Amino acid sequence: MSVERAAEIAAQGHGALRPGAIAALSETAATDPDRAVRAAAIGALARAAPAEAAPAWLVAAADPFAVGGGRAAVLAPALGADVPETAALALLADTDAWVAEAGAVARRATAPT
């Protein structure tokens, strides 16, 4: 795991994003071999560009590792209505209890009123 690389990616979520950063963060969130880096990328997107983060959020929510799905669940309230209800519900079925619990919070935050 590259803690330094994850920290560098996470730092991009603080402040204005440079041109092309949304696409680069989305790609990193979807394909980086390091799950901590993937989680940092989705966090940076949700913080700096929440309106653009939904596609990457869907990939993170389907991540087979708890760090991906759990990070997606925690970030769901920041994205609100941009999170599909079915994806939030799917987190509830995760075999990792932490992800399922965070999924309950995600479901509540994204449920239609």
Backbone bond lengths (Angstrom), bond angles and torsions (degrees), N, CA, C in turn:
res aa  C-N    CA-C-N  psi(-1)  N-CA   C-N-CA  omega(-1)  CA-C   N-CA-C  phi
1 M - - - 1.451 - - 1.525 108.38 -
2 S 1.289 116.26 137.32 1.448 121.68 -179.44 1.530 109.64 -104.66
3 V 1.325 115.86 91.52 1.456 120.70 -178.90 1.530 110.33 -62.58
4 E 1.317 116.48 -39.88 1.459 120.10 -179.87 1.529 111.01 -62.17
5 R 1.315 115.59 -43.26 1.468 119.83 -179.72 1.522 111.03 -66.18
6 A 1.335 117.76 -41.54 1.460 121.53 177.59 1.527 110.08 -62.37
7 A 1.324 117.26 -41.14 1.469 120.84 178.83 1.522 110.84 -64.72
8 E 1.316 116.29 -40.07 1.469 120.59 178.37 1.532 110.95 -62.75
9 I 1.318 116.04 -42.97 1.474 121.30 178.70 1.524 109.71 -65.44
10 A 1.328 117.00 -45.73 1.466 120.99 -179.06 1.526 111.57 -60.78
11 A 1.323 116.80 -37.26 1.463 121.20 -179.33 1.529 112.25 -62.08
12 Q 1.314 117.24 -24.93 1.463 120.33 178.80 1.530 111.70 -64.55
13 G 1.322 117.12 -20.84 1.453 120.67 179.74 1.512 113.93 -77.63
14 H 1.306 117.04 -5.73 1.469 121.78 179.69 1.519 108.77 -106.17
15 G 1.305 116.88 108.81 1.456 120.69 -179.25 1.517 111.42 104.18
16 A 1.306 114.18 -175.28 1.463 120.92 -177.58 1.524 110.04 -72.51
17 L 1.324 114.80 138.34 1.460 120.10 177.44 1.519 110.14 -82.20
18 R 1.308 115.81 140.81 1.471 120.29 176.61 1.526 109.02 -73.90
19 P 1.332 117.98 160.20 1.474 119.64 178.26 1.528 110.77 -56.81
20 G 1.311 115.41 134.53 1.457 121.64 179.25 1.518 114.33 86.18
21 A 1.338 117.51 -4.80 1.466 120.34 -176.33 1.525 112.30 -68.04
22 I 1.318 117.67 -35.21 1.466 119.79 -179.13 1.525 109.82 -62.52
23 A 1.310 116.56 -46.27 1.467 120.23 178.54 1.523 110.88 -64.09
24 A 1.323 117.10 -41.69 1.464 120.28 -179.30 1.525 111.26 -66.30
25 L 1.323 117.51 -42.29 1.463 120.52 178.45 1.525 110.95 -66.46
26 S 1.324 116.61 -39.32 1.466 120.33 177.72 1.523 110.79 -61.85
27 E 1.306 116.46 -43.02 1.465 121.54 178.09 1.527 110.68 -63.88
28 T 1.313 116.14 -43.92 1.469 120.49 179.21 1.524 110.45 -62.89
29 A 1.329 116.61 -43.46 1.468 121.07 -179.97 1.522 111.71 -61.86
30 A 1.311 116.64 -29.95 1.462 120.70 -176.52 1.526 113.71 -90.48
31 T 1.326 117.75 -31.59 1.461 118.11 -166.94 1.519 116.98 -126.30
32 D 1.306 119.40 -8.85 1.461 119.21 -176.75 1.532 109.94 -62.38
33 P 1.313 117.82 136.65 1.467 119.38 -179.11 1.537 113.53 -69.89
34 D 1.313 117.71 -18.15 1.469 121.73 -179.31 1.527 109.70 -93.99
35 R 1.327 116.92 116.13 1.463 120.30 -175.81 1.521 112.81 -64.04
36 A 1.330 118.96 -29.36 1.468 120.47 176.81 1.525 110.85 -68.36
37 V 1.314 116.19 -36.71 1.468 120.57 177.46 1.523 109.67 -68.17
38 R 1.341 117.63 -40.70 1.473 120.49 176.82 1.530 110.32 -59.98
39 A 1.325 116.53 -44.28 1.470 120.61 179.96 1.525 111.10 -64.85
40 A 1.321 117.34 -39.48 1.460 120.75 178.02 1.526 110.97 -64.58
41 A 1.319 116.67 -38.42 1.464 120.30 -179.03 1.522 111.60 -66.19
42 I 1.328 117.98 -43.13 1.464 118.90 178.99 1.524 110.22 -67.59
43 G 1.323 117.15 -34.63 1.460 120.25 176.00 1.516 112.15 -64.21
44 A 1.323 116.70 -42.66 1.463 120.93 178.68 1.530 110.81 -63.50
45 L 1.316 115.98 -41.24 1.473 119.66 178.05 1.526 111.43 -63.82
46 A 1.314 116.27 -45.76 1.463 119.86 -178.08 1.524 111.28 -63.60
47 R 1.316 117.21 -34.84 1.462 120.71 -179.74 1.532 111.87 -75.81
48 A 1.326 116.63 -47.62 1.464 120.57 -171.80 1.524 114.20 -89.48
49 A 1.325 117.68 -26.55 1.465 120.85 -176.04 1.525 110.37 -147.03
50 P 1.340 117.74 62.68 1.470 119.18 -175.30 1.528 113.87 -58.78
51 A 1.317 117.34 -31.38 1.461 119.92 179.78 1.527 112.03 -68.50
52 E 1.318 117.03 -19.66 1.471 121.97 -178.44 1.529 112.59 -103.96
53 A 1.319 117.86 -2.01 1.461 120.89 -169.89 1.523 115.42 -88.15
54 A 1.324 119.13 -13.24 1.475 120.66 -173.45 1.530 113.98 -56.60
55 P 1.334 120.53 -45.60 1.478 118.08 179.58 1.533 112.75 -60.86
56 A 1.318 117.06 -41.78 1.462 120.14 178.41 1.527 110.35 -68.98
57 W 1.333 117.23 -33.43 1.460 121.19 177.69 1.529 110.36 -61.22
58 L 1.316 117.47 -41.37 1.462 120.83 179.15 1.527 111.54 -60.97
59 V 1.309 116.58 -39.37 1.464 120.70 177.81 1.522 109.35 -66.35
60 A 1.328 117.23 -44.51 1.471 120.68 179.88 1.520 111.25 -63.56
61 A 1.312 117.02 -39.17 1.464 120.33 -179.40 1.522 111.50 -63.62
62 A 1.311 117.30 -28.21 1.466 121.63 179.82 1.526 112.72 -92.22
63 D 1.316 117.97 1.46 1.466 121.97 -179.47 1.527 109.36 -59.53
64 P 1.324 117.96 129.96 1.468 119.49 -178.14 1.531 113.79 -70.03
65 F 1.314 117.79 -13.33 1.454 121.30 178.72 1.524 109.71 -95.64
66 A 1.304 116.58 141.07 1.462 121.68 -176.14 1.525 112.54 -57.69
67 V 1.317 117.01 -33.15 1.463 118.29 -178.99 1.532 111.23 -62.23
68 G 1.317 118.41 -33.48 1.470 121.32 178.75 1.511 112.22 -75.36
69 G 1.320 116.45 -54.38 1.456 120.24 179.53 1.514 112.31 -64.01
70 G 1.318 116.05 -38.58 1.458 119.55 178.73 1.515 112.24 -66.22
71 R 1.317 115.87 -41.66 1.476 119.76 178.29 1.528 109.32 -63.95
72 A 1.308 117.30 -41.43 1.466 120.81 177.80 1.525 110.28 -60.59
73 A 1.326 116.71 -44.89 1.465 120.39 -179.06 1.523 111.27 -61.48
74 V 1.325 116.62 -42.99 1.461 120.74 -179.92 1.527 111.24 -65.26
75 L 1.319 117.00 -32.62 1.467 121.24 -177.71 1.526 113.69 -85.07
76 A 1.305 117.94 -12.84 1.471 120.73 -176.43 1.527 113.30 -53.83
77 P 1.325 120.11 -43.64 1.467 118.48 179.62 1.530 113.43 -59.61
78 A 1.330 117.61 -31.79 1.467 120.64 178.73 1.520 111.63 -67.36
79 L 1.334 116.26 -28.13 1.453 120.71 -179.04 1.523 111.99 -93.14
80 G 1.319 117.37 -21.89 1.461 122.89 174.89 1.510 113.69 54.94
81 A 1.315 115.92 -122.41 1.461 122.48 -173.85 1.526 112.93 -65.56
82 D 1.328 118.38 -14.48 1.462 120.38 178.94 1.525 112.72 -76.02
83 V 1.334 116.82 -8.79 1.464 121.55 178.30 1.526 108.37 -92.57
84 P 1.320 118.08 118.75 1.464 119.48 178.39 1.527 111.32 -61.80
85 E 1.306 115.89 135.93 1.460 121.06 -178.23 1.528 111.48 -57.49
86 T 1.322 116.90 -39.40 1.465 119.59 -178.96 1.526 111.36 -63.40
87 A 1.322 117.49 -36.21 1.462 120.59 178.75 1.524 110.75 -69.19
88 A 1.333 116.78 -40.06 1.464 120.06 177.30 1.528 110.28 -64.50
89 L 1.310 117.10 -40.10 1.463 121.08 178.07 1.529 111.66 -64.51
90 A 1.321 116.80 -36.61 1.464 120.65 -179.13 1.526 111.57 -62.60
91 L 1.322 116.77 -30.74 1.465 119.75 178.44 1.526 111.61 -63.26
92 L 1.316 116.63 -28.78 1.466 120.52 179.16 1.525 112.39 -63.58
93 A 1.319 116.60 -24.72 1.464 121.18 -177.80 1.527 112.93 -91.14
94 D 1.313 117.63 2.48 1.457 120.34 -178.41 1.530 110.31 -62.11
95 T 1.317 116.47 143.72 1.462 120.36 -179.17 1.528 112.52 -74.75
96 D 1.313 117.52 -16.97 1.457 121.14 176.22 1.535 108.05 -85.30
97 A 1.310 116.97 121.29 1.463 121.06 -175.73 1.522 112.36 -60.02
98 W 1.339 117.42 -36.37 1.459 120.47 179.56 1.525 110.90 -63.68
99 V 1.316 116.51 -42.57 1.468 120.63 178.96 1.526 110.17 -65.66
100 A 1.325 117.01 -44.20 1.462 120.22 179.59 1.531 111.39 -61.78
101 E 1.334 117.06 -41.03 1.461 120.02 178.31 1.530 111.32 -65.47
102 A 1.310 116.31 -44.87 1.462 120.07 176.51 1.526 110.02 -63.81
103 G 1.332 116.79 -32.62 1.462 121.24 176.12 1.514 112.10 -63.16
104 A 1.324 116.79 -34.39 1.467 120.05 176.84 1.524 110.56 -63.98
105 V 1.323 116.34 -40.50 1.465 120.47 176.93 1.529 109.71 -66.70
106 A 1.326 116.38 -40.58 1.467 120.77 178.54 1.515 110.63 -62.36
107 R 1.315 116.22 -43.49 1.465 120.89 179.79 1.522 111.04 -61.61
108 R 1.314 115.37 -44.17 1.472 119.73 179.44 1.531 111.27 -63.55
109 A 1.316 116.14 -39.94 1.476 120.83 -177.21 1.522 112.07 -72.80
110 T 1.318 117.27 -25.77 1.464 119.82 -175.42 1.518 113.23 -106.93
111 A 1.327 117.68 -1.98 1.469 121.67 -178.02 1.518 109.80 -67.02
112 P 1.323 116.72 141.94 1.458 119.23 176.99 1.529 108.93 -64.63
113 T 1.314 114.72 144.48 1.479 119.00 -179.81 1.494 112.41 -92.83
